[in-house]
Amino acid sequence: MTCQTYSFFVLSVIMIYFGRFGNSLILAQLQNDIDQLKADFNSSHSDVADGGPIFTEKLINWTERNEKRIILSQIVSMYLEMLENTDKSKAHVRHIYEELYTLKNSLPDGLKKMKDLMDLAKLQMSDLKIQRKAVNELFSVLQKLVETSTSLKRKRSQSQRRCKC
């Protein structure tokens, strides 16, 4: 895959993943719009390949459906932010923006979950007050972890019994 197709690939993954396109005609129109957007941004410039892809490589590590919803919702928001500062009087920009906006509205919890992860990353674990709070919550966190682990084992066990492979 060339660098020029990355944006279309990511956008296609996002839209197909969330069931936005059952019609390949819409996807073909979006491809034309993205081609025009590439021309607007001069995405064939040689520096586009520097450093590799910015979104598609991130998708590899997110394998579960709910995980993908989190990362894809963040990517959609980033595209919207980028398009916010472009000329929306152009039909192709407006069309891409509207499709992404529709997708964003179908992902209400993804951004909240991403914010939660970012807030956790910012916690100063060297702070004594944070450490005290963390210790107070440790048993509850471990309980949730055990419950989740037990639930997953039960689901796997049930699916193995059903499958006569």
N, CA and C of each residue as an Amber inpcrd file, in Angstrom:
protein
   495
   0.8480000  -1.1730000   0.0000000   0.0000000   0.0000000   0.0000000
   0.8990000   1.2430000   0.0000000   0.6030000   2.1690000  -0.8910000
   1.4070000   3.3880000  -0.9640000   0.9060000   4.3900000   0.0530000
   1.7270000   5.3760000   0.3210000   1.3490000   6.4100000   1.2840000
   0.1180000   7.1750000   0.8320000  -0.0700000   7.2730000  -0.4840000
  -1.2100000   8.0360000  -0.9900000  -2.5370000   7.3560000  -0.6840000
  -2.5260000   6.0610000  -0.4830000  -3.7890000   5.3660000  -0.2200000
  -4.1020000   5.2300000   1.2620000  -3.1900000   5.6470000   2.1440000
  -3.4130000   5.5000000   3.5840000  -4.6830000   6.1890000   4.0620000
  -4.8820000   7.4280000   3.6680000  -6.0540000   8.1450000   4.1770000
  -7.3370000   7.4720000   3.7110000  -7.3710000   7.0220000   2.4600000
  -8.5630000   6.3350000   1.9890000  -8.7460000   5.0220000   2.7310000
  -7.6500000   4.3000000   2.9490000  -7.7250000   3.0360000   3.6510000
  -8.2980000   3.2190000   5.0540000  -7.7710000   4.1710000   5.7930000
  -8.2330000   4.4050000   7.1630000  -9.6970000   4.8190000   7.1540000
 -10.0420000   5.7510000   6.2730000 -11.4260000   6.2060000   6.1950000
 -12.3510000   5.0590000   5.8120000 -11.9230000   4.2140000   4.8810000
 -12.7270000   3.0600000   4.4710000 -12.9180000   2.0850000   5.6210000
 -11.8420000   1.8030000   6.3430000 -11.9250000   0.8970000   7.4980000
 -12.9190000   1.4450000   8.5070000 -12.8110000   2.7240000   8.7870000
 -13.7050000   3.3520000   9.7650000 -15.1470000   3.2190000   9.3240000
 -15.4180000   3.5890000   8.1070000 -16.8060000   3.6320000   7.6480000
 -17.3990000   2.2470000   7.4320000 -16.6150000   1.3330000   6.9080000
 -17.1120000  -0.0290000   6.7280000 -17.2830000  -0.7080000   8.0800000
 -16.3360000  -0.4940000   8.9770000 -16.3770000  -1.1150000  10.2970000
 -17.6470000  -0.7430000  11.0470000 -18.0590000   0.4930000  10.9060000
 -19.2470000   0.9400000  11.6230000 -20.5120000   0.7890000  10.7950000
 -20.4210000   0.0760000   9.6750000 -21.6040000  -0.2330000   8.8950000
 -22.2000000   0.9610000   8.1860000 -21.4330000   1.9760000   7.9850000
 -21.9490000   3.1810000   7.3540000 -22.2000000   2.9600000   5.8720000
 -21.4370000   2.0470000   5.2490000 -21.5640000   1.8450000   3.8160000
 -21.9470000   0.4210000   3.4890000 -23.1650000   0.2460000   3.0390000
 -23.5590000  -1.0330000   2.4920000 -23.5020000  -0.9140000   0.9840000
 -23.3450000   0.2910000   0.5100000 -23.4120000   0.5740000  -0.9080000
 -22.0260000   0.9730000  -1.4050000 -21.4920000   0.2110000  -2.3340000
 -20.1540000   0.5180000  -2.8380000 -20.1350000   1.7930000  -3.6630000
 -21.3150000   2.2320000  -4.1390000 -21.3960000   3.4820000  -4.8990000
 -20.9960000   4.6610000  -4.0200000 -21.4450000   4.6610000  -2.7690000
 -21.0990000   5.7320000  -1.8330000 -19.5990000   5.7130000  -1.5690000
 -19.0440000   4.5320000  -1.3950000 -17.6150000   4.4070000  -1.1480000
 -16.8170000   4.8870000  -2.3640000 -17.3010000   4.5860000  -3.5640000
 -16.6280000   5.0520000  -4.7810000 -16.6640000   6.5780000  -4.8560000
 -17.7960000   7.1800000  -4.5090000 -17.8910000   8.6430000  -4.4990000
 -16.9360000   9.2260000  -3.4620000 -16.8520000   8.5900000  -2.3290000
 -15.9380000   9.0510000  -1.2850000 -14.4840000   8.9430000  -1.7480000
 -14.1720000   7.8940000  -2.4910000 -12.8170000   7.7540000  -3.0450000
 -12.5000000   8.9430000  -3.9500000 -13.4580000   9.3470000  -4.7770000
 -13.2500000  10.5120000  -5.6420000 -13.0520000  11.7760000  -4.8050000
 -13.8500000  11.9270000  -3.7620000 -13.7210000  13.0890000  -2.8850000
 -12.3530000  13.1070000  -2.2040000 -11.8990000  11.9480000  -1.7640000
 -10.5980000  11.8570000  -1.1000000  -9.4720000  12.1490000  -2.0860000
  -9.6200000  11.6960000  -3.3290000  -8.6150000  12.0140000  -4.3500000
  -8.5040000  13.5330000  -4.5370000  -9.6450000  14.2060000  -4.5330000
  -9.6280000  15.6730000  -4.6480000  -8.9960000  16.3110000  -3.4080000
  -9.2820000  15.7440000  -2.2440000  -8.6970000  16.2520000  -1.0070000
  -7.1760000  16.0590000  -1.0120000  -6.7310000  14.9210000  -1.5410000
  -5.2890000  14.6820000  -1.6660000  -4.6410000  15.7650000  -2.5200000
  -5.3120000  16.1380000  -3.5980000  -4.7810000  17.2040000  -4.4580000
  -4.7410000  18.5260000  -3.6940000  -5.7940000  18.8050000  -2.9100000
  -5.8300000  20.0390000  -2.1030000  -4.6400000  20.0990000  -1.1430000
  -4.3110000  18.9580000  -0.5440000  -3.2430000  18.9010000   0.4520000
  -1.8800000  18.5540000  -0.1470000  -1.8480000  18.3730000  -1.4610000
  -0.6050000  18.0050000  -2.1390000   0.0130000  16.7690000  -1.4720000
  -0.8080000  15.7430000  -1.2860000  -0.3600000  14.5610000  -0.5380000
   0.5910000  13.6650000  -1.3280000   0.8790000  14.0170000  -2.5580000
   1.8660000  13.2410000  -3.3140000   3.2840000  13.7770000  -3.0860000
   3.3900000  14.7940000  -2.2470000   4.6980000  15.3780000  -1.9140000
   5.5800000  14.3060000  -1.2820000   6.8620000  14.3700000  -1.5440000
   7.7860000  13.3130000  -1.1020000   7.8530000  13.1330000   0.4130000
   7.5650000  14.1650000   1.1930000   7.6680000  14.0420000   2.6520000
   6.5370000  13.2300000   3.2780000   5.5100000  12.9000000   2.5100000
   4.3850000  12.1240000   3.0380000   4.8480000  10.7370000   3.4950000
   5.8180000  10.1760000   2.8080000   6.3010000   8.8350000   3.1580000
   7.2330000   8.8270000   4.3640000   7.7440000   9.9750000   4.7510000
   8.6890000  10.0490000   5.8750000   8.0270000   9.5750000   7.1740000
   8.6650000   8.6390000   7.8370000   8.1780000   8.1850000   9.1350000
   7.0670000   7.1660000   9.0840000   6.5980000   6.7920000   7.9200000
   5.5500000   5.7780000   7.7940000   4.1640000   6.3280000   8.0820000
   3.1870000   5.4410000   8.1290000   1.7940000   5.8540000   8.3380000
   1.5610000   6.3940000   9.7480000   0.5670000   7.2740000   9.8750000
   0.2730000   7.8230000  11.2010000  -0.9350000   7.1540000  11.8530000
  -1.8450000   6.5850000  11.0770000  -3.0340000   5.9550000  11.6560000
  -3.0720000   4.4440000  11.4410000  -2.8140000   3.9950000  10.2290000
  -3.0200000   2.5790000   9.9210000  -2.1560000   1.6500000  10.7580000
  -0.9690000   2.0750000  11.0910000  -0.0980000   1.2390000  11.9110000
  -0.6430000   1.0940000  13.3360000  -1.3240000   2.1170000  13.8160000
  -1.9040000   2.0770000  15.1620000  -3.0480000   1.0640000  15.2410000
  -3.7340000   0.8670000  14.1430000  -4.8970000  -0.0350000  14.1390000
  -4.5060000  -1.4960000  14.3520000  -3.2760000  -1.8360000  14.0400000
  -2.8180000  -3.2240000  14.1500000  -2.9160000  -3.7320000  15.5850000
  -2.6050000  -2.8910000  16.5520000  -2.5750000  -3.3080000  17.9550000
  -3.9460000  -3.3870000  18.6080000  -4.9470000  -2.8300000  17.9870000
  -6.3020000  -2.7940000  18.5500000  -7.1150000  -3.8670000  17.8400000
  -7.3050000  -5.0080000  18.5040000  -7.8970000  -6.1510000  17.8260000
  -9.3600000  -6.4040000  18.1780000  -9.7650000  -6.1470000  19.3880000
 -11.1430000  -6.4130000  19.8080000 -12.0780000  -5.3230000  19.2920000
 -13.3280000  -5.6780000  19.0450000 -14.3090000  -4.7350000  18.4850000
 -14.4220000  -3.4610000  19.3310000 -14.5650000  -3.6080000  20.6340000
 -14.7130000  -2.4250000  21.4900000 -13.4380000  -1.5960000  21.5340000
 -12.2940000  -2.2700000  21.4800000 -11.0330000  -1.5370000  21.4280000
 -10.9590000  -0.7130000  20.1540000 -11.3310000  -1.3260000  19.0350000
 -11.2790000  -0.6210000  17.7520000 -12.1960000   0.5850000  17.7540000
 -13.3420000   0.4720000  18.3920000 -14.2630000   1.6160000  18.4540000
 -13.5950000   2.7970000  19.1560000 -12.7870000   2.5250000  20.1530000
 -12.1080000   3.5920000  20.8870000 -11.0980000   4.2900000  19.9890000
 -10.2180000   3.5290000  19.3710000  -9.1640000   4.1420000  18.5570000
  -9.7460000   4.7730000  17.2950000 -10.7220000   4.1260000  16.6800000
 -11.3160000   4.6870000  15.4650000 -12.0890000   5.9660000  15.7590000
 -12.7340000   6.0410000  16.9090000 -13.4420000   7.2730000  17.2490000
 -12.4640000   8.4250000  17.4340000 -11.3000000   8.1200000  17.9770000
 -10.2670000   9.1420000  18.1360000  -9.7370000   9.5890000  16.7740000
  -9.5500000   8.6420000  15.8700000  -9.0700000   8.9700000  14.5280000
 -10.0970000   9.8190000  13.7900000 -11.3800000   9.4640000  13.9080000
 -12.4400000  10.2600000  13.2740000 -12.3880000  11.6940000  13.7860000
 -12.2400000  11.8650000  15.0920000 -12.1650000  13.2110000  15.6720000
 -10.9740000  13.9920000  15.1240000  -9.8720000  13.3040000  14.9190000
  -8.6820000  13.9780000  14.3950000  -8.8940000  14.4200000  12.9480000
  -9.5490000  13.5760000  12.1500000  -9.8780000  13.9810000  10.7780000
 -10.8210000  15.1850000  10.7790000 -11.8190000  15.1520000  11.6570000
 -12.7490000  16.2870000  11.7360000 -12.0250000  17.5650000  12.1250000
 -11.1080000  17.4470000  13.0620000 -10.3260000  18.6140000  13.4820000
  -9.5000000  19.1590000  12.3110000  -8.9160000  18.2530000  11.5480000
  -8.1280000  18.6590000  10.3970000  -9.0020000  19.3560000   9.3550000
 -10.1790000  18.7820000   9.0740000 -11.0630000  19.3410000   8.0490000
 -11.7610000  20.6190000   8.5070000 -11.8130000  20.8380000   9.8150000
 -12.4400000  22.0460000  10.3580000 -11.7760000  23.3060000   9.8060000
 -10.4820000  23.2260000   9.5390000  -9.7210000  24.3860000   9.0750000
  -9.5430000  24.4110000   7.5650000 -10.3160000  23.6260000   6.8460000
 -10.2180000  23.6330000   5.3870000 -11.4320000  24.3370000   4.7970000
 -11.3810000  24.5630000   3.5060000 -12.4410000  25.2800000   2.7910000
 -13.6450000  24.3590000   2.5760000 -14.6540000  24.5050000   3.4190000
 -15.8350000  23.6380000   3.3230000 -16.8000000  24.0760000   2.2320000
 -16.4380000  25.1270000   1.4860000 -17.2860000  25.5050000   0.3550000
 -17.0710000  24.5280000  -0.8050000 -15.9710000  23.7610000  -0.7530000
 -15.7230000  22.7350000  -1.7650000 -16.5880000  21.5230000  -1.4430000
 -17.3010000  21.0290000  -2.4340000 -18.2530000  19.9340000  -2.2320000
 -17.5820000  18.6710000  -1.6820000 -16.3990000  18.3480000  -2.1830000
 -15.7410000  17.1130000  -1.7330000 -15.3240000  17.2130000  -0.2710000
 -14.8860000  18.3670000   0.1810000 -14.5100000  18.5620000   1.5860000
 -15.7550000  18.4620000   2.4600000 -16.8070000  19.1150000   2.0290000
 -18.0660000  19.1060000   2.7890000 -18.6130000  17.6820000   2.9000000
 -18.5520000  16.9210000   1.7960000 -19.0720000  15.5480000   1.8040000
 -18.2880000  14.6600000   2.7770000 -16.9720000  14.7290000   2.7220000
 -16.1380000  13.9320000   3.6370000 -16.4050000  14.3510000   5.0790000
 -16.4800000  15.6510000   5.3120000 -16.7220000  16.1660000   6.6680000
 -18.0670000  15.6570000   7.1960000 -19.1040000  15.7080000   6.3660000
 -20.4370000  15.2640000   6.7920000 -20.4600000  13.7720000   7.1120000
 -19.7780000  12.9680000   6.2940000 -19.7320000  11.5210000   6.5550000
 -18.9950000  11.2290000   7.8680000 -17.8900000  11.9230000   8.0810000
 -17.1420000  11.7320000   9.3240000 -17.9400000  12.2140000  10.5310000
 -18.6390000  13.3180000  10.3770000 -19.4480000  13.8570000  11.4690000
 -20.5560000  12.8640000  11.8420000 -21.1690000  12.2680000  10.8360000
 -22.2010000  11.2570000  11.0820000 -21.6110000  10.0680000  11.8410000
 -20.4200000   9.6550000  11.4300000 -19.7530000   8.5600000  12.1320000
 -19.4490000   8.9240000  13.5760000 -18.9660000  10.1350000  13.7720000
 -18.6210000  10.5670000  15.1330000 -19.8450000  10.4960000  16.0460000
 -20.9950000  10.8680000  15.5170000 -22.2200000  10.8330000  16.3260000
 -22.6540000   9.4120000  16.6490000 -22.1740000   8.4380000  15.8950000
 -22.5260000   7.0530000  16.2040000 -21.5410000   6.4360000  17.1970000
 -20.5660000   7.2230000  17.6530000 -19.5460000   6.7370000  18.5850000
 -19.5310000   7.5740000  19.8540000 -20.6170000   7.5930000  20.6050000
 -20.6660000   8.5020000  21.7450000 -19.7020000   8.1780000  22.8760000
 -19.3680000   6.9140000  23.0720000 -18.5530000   6.5690000  24.2300000
 -17.0660000   6.4550000  23.9350000 -16.6780000   6.3820000  22.7020000
 -15.2740000   6.1960000  22.3500000 -14.3840000   7.3160000  22.8510000
 -14.8310000   8.5450000  22.6790000 -14.0120000   9.6770000  23.1100000
 -13.9010000   9.7350000  24.6240000 -14.9700000   9.3890000  25.3110000
 -14.9480000   9.3780000  26.7760000 -13.9400000   8.3470000  27.2690000
 -13.9320000   7.1860000  26.6400000 -13.0020000   6.1310000  27.0440000
 -11.5650000   6.5380000  26.7550000 -11.3570000   7.1970000  25.6220000
 -10.0150000   7.6590000  25.2950000  -9.5620000   8.7070000  26.3050000
 -10.4690000   9.5920000  26.7010000 -10.1380000  10.6110000  27.6980000
  -9.7720000   9.9480000  29.0280000 -10.5220000   8.9060000  29.4010000
 -10.2110000   8.1740000  30.6310000  -8.7950000   7.5940000  30.5880000
  -8.4300000   7.0070000  29.4560000  -7.0800000   6.4500000  29.3160000
  -6.0180000   7.5390000  29.4120000  -6.2890000   8.6810000  28.7920000
  -5.3280000   9.7830000  28.8340000  -5.2060000  10.3330000  30.2540000
  -6.3330000  10.4000000  30.9750000  -6.3010000  10.8620000  32.3630000
  -5.4820000   9.9090000  33.2360000  -5.6320000   8.6030000  33.0020000
  -4.8460000   7.6280000  33.7560000  -3.3500000   7.7980000  33.4840000
  -3.0160000   8.0600000  32.2410000  -1.5940000   8.2280000  31.8790000
  -0.9920000   9.4630000  32.5520000  -1.8210000  10.4400000  32.8800000
  -1.3370000  11.6810000  33.4940000  -1.1770000  11.5780000  35.0180000
  -1.7270000  10.5230000  35.6120000  -1.6410000  10.3920000  37.0690000
  -0.1960000  10.3750000  37.5360000   0.0910000  11.1460000  38.5470000
   1.4390000  11.1980000  39.1220000   1.5320000  10.1360000  40.2160000
   1.9750000   8.9560000  39.8500000   2.0210000   7.8510000  40.8020000
   3.0960000   8.0370000  41.8690000   3.9330000   9.0380000  41.7320000
   4.9260000   9.3370000  42.7720000   4.3280000  10.2370000  43.8600000
   3.1290000  10.7810000  43.6150000   2.4360000  11.6440000  44.5710000
   1.8510000  10.7730000  45.6920000   2.1730000  11.0950000  46.9430000
   1.7350000  10.2990000  48.0910000   0.2080000  10.2240000  48.1950000
  -0.4800000  11.3190000  47.9290000  -1.9490000  11.3220000  47.9930000
  -2.5240000  10.3630000  46.9420000  -1.9740000  10.3830000  45.7350000
  -2.4230000   9.4700000  44.6750000  -2.1490000   8.0260000  45.0820000
  -0.9940000   7.7890000  45.6750000  -0.6490000   6.4400000  46.1230000
  -1.6370000   5.9440000  47.1720000  -2.0090000   6.8150000  48.1230000
  -2.9820000   6.4300000  49.1650000  -4.3200000   6.0600000  48.5490000
  -4.7760000   6.9020000  47.6230000  -6.0510000   6.6140000  46.9580000
  -5.9760000   5.2890000  46.2000000  -4.8520000   5.0830000  45.4990000
  -4.6760000   3.8560000  44.7250000  -4.7170000   2.6240000  45.6290000
  -4.0600000   2.6960000  46.7650000  -4.0510000   1.5700000  47.7030000
  -5.4640000   1.3050000  48.2210000  -6.2200000   2.3550000  48.5120000
  -7.6000000   2.1900000  48.9670000  -8.4760000   1.5110000  47.9160000
  -8.1630000   1.7090000  46.6530000  -8.9710000   1.1420000  45.5650000
  -8.4420000  -0.1900000  45.0520000  -7.2920000  -0.6380000  45.5300000
  -6.6370000  -1.8240000  44.9890000  -7.5220000  -3.0650000  45.0370000
  -8.1770000  -3.3320000  46.1620000  -9.0050000  -4.5330000  46.2670000
 -10.1520000  -4.4890000  45.2610000 -10.8030000  -3.3340000  45.1260000
 -11.9120000  -3.2050000  44.1660000 -11.4400000  -3.4260000  42.7300000
 -10.2720000  -2.8940000  42.3940000  -9.7220000  -3.0720000  41.0510000
  -9.4320000  -4.5440000  40.7980000  -8.8310000  -5.2210000  41.7870000
  -8.5290000  -6.6440000  41.6350000  -9.8020000  -7.4740000  41.5080000
 -10.8490000  -7.0890000  42.2550000 -12.1300000  -7.7810000  42.1500000
 -12.6730000  -7.6840000  40.7280000 -12.6410000  -6.4860000  40.1560000
 -13.1390000  -6.2760000  38.7880000 -12.3210000  -7.1060000  37.7980000
 -11.0320000  -7.1570000  38.0170000 -10.1560000  -7.9150000  37.1320000
 -10.4800000  -9.4060000  37.1960000 -10.6910000  -9.9180000  38.3920000
 -11.0260000 -11.3300000  38.5630000 -12.3900000 -11.6210000  37.9340000
 -13.3700000 -10.7390000  38.1540000 -14.7040000 -10.9180000  37.5630000
 -14.6120000 -10.9610000  36.0470000 -13.8610000 -10.0490000  35.4750000
 -13.7090000  -9.9800000  34.0260000 -13.0180000 -11.2220000  33.5060000
 -11.9660000 -11.6510000  34.1750000 -11.2120000 -12.8360000  33.7720000
 -12.0870000 -14.0840000  33.8410000 -12.8540000 -14.2250000  34.9160000
 -13.7470000 -15.3780000  35.0890000 -14.8190000 -15.3890000  34.0090000
 -15.3630000 -14.2310000  33.7140000 -16.3980000 -14.1200000  32.6880000
 -15.8570000 -14.5340000  31.3220000 -14.6500000 -14.1040000  30.9850000
 -14.0500000 -14.4620000  29.7020000 -13.7770000 -15.9550000  29.6240000
 -13.2960000 -16.5480000  30.7130000 -13.0320000 -17.9900000  30.7320000
 -14.3270000 -18.7610000  30.5300000 -15.3990000 -18.2970000  31.1810000
 -16.6950000 -18.9600000  31.0680000 -17.1840000 -18.9010000  29.6210000
 -17.0580000 -17.7360000  28.9880000 -17.4900000 -17.5930000  27.5960000
 -16.6910000 -18.5030000  26.6800000 -15.3690000 -18.5600000  26.8770000
 -14.5270000 -19.4250000  26.0490000 -14.9120000 -20.8820000  26.2470000
 -15.1360000 -21.2780000  27.4810000 -15.4940000 -22.6600000  27.7930000
 -16.8210000 -23.0220000  27.1290000 -17.7930000 -22.1250000  27.1980000
 -19.0960000 -22.3810000  26.5950000 -18.9850000 -22.4900000  25.0830000
 -18.1900000 -21.6410000  24.4760000 -18.0690000 -21.6770000  23.0040000
 -17.3160000 -22.9270000  22.5660000 -16.3780000 -23.4170000  23.3770000
 -15.6500000 -24.6330000  23.0170000 -16.5680000 -25.8400000  23.0970000
 -17.4970000 -25.8400000  24.0600000 -18.4390000 -26.9680000  24.1870000
 -19.3850000 -27.0000000  23.0020000 -19.8040000 -25.8200000  22.5150000
 -20.7310000 -25.7490000  21.3960000 -20.0630000 -26.1440000  20.0790000
 -18.8230000 -25.7720000  19.9150000 -18.1150000 -26.0090000  18.6620000
 -17.6680000 -27.4640000  18.5680000 -18.1020000 -28.1520000  17.5500000
 -17.7300000 -29.5480000  17.3240000 -16.7360000 -29.6220000  16.1590000
 -15.7060000 -28.7760000  16.2510000 -14.7260000 -28.6720000  15.1630000
 -13.8280000 -29.8660000  15.0600000
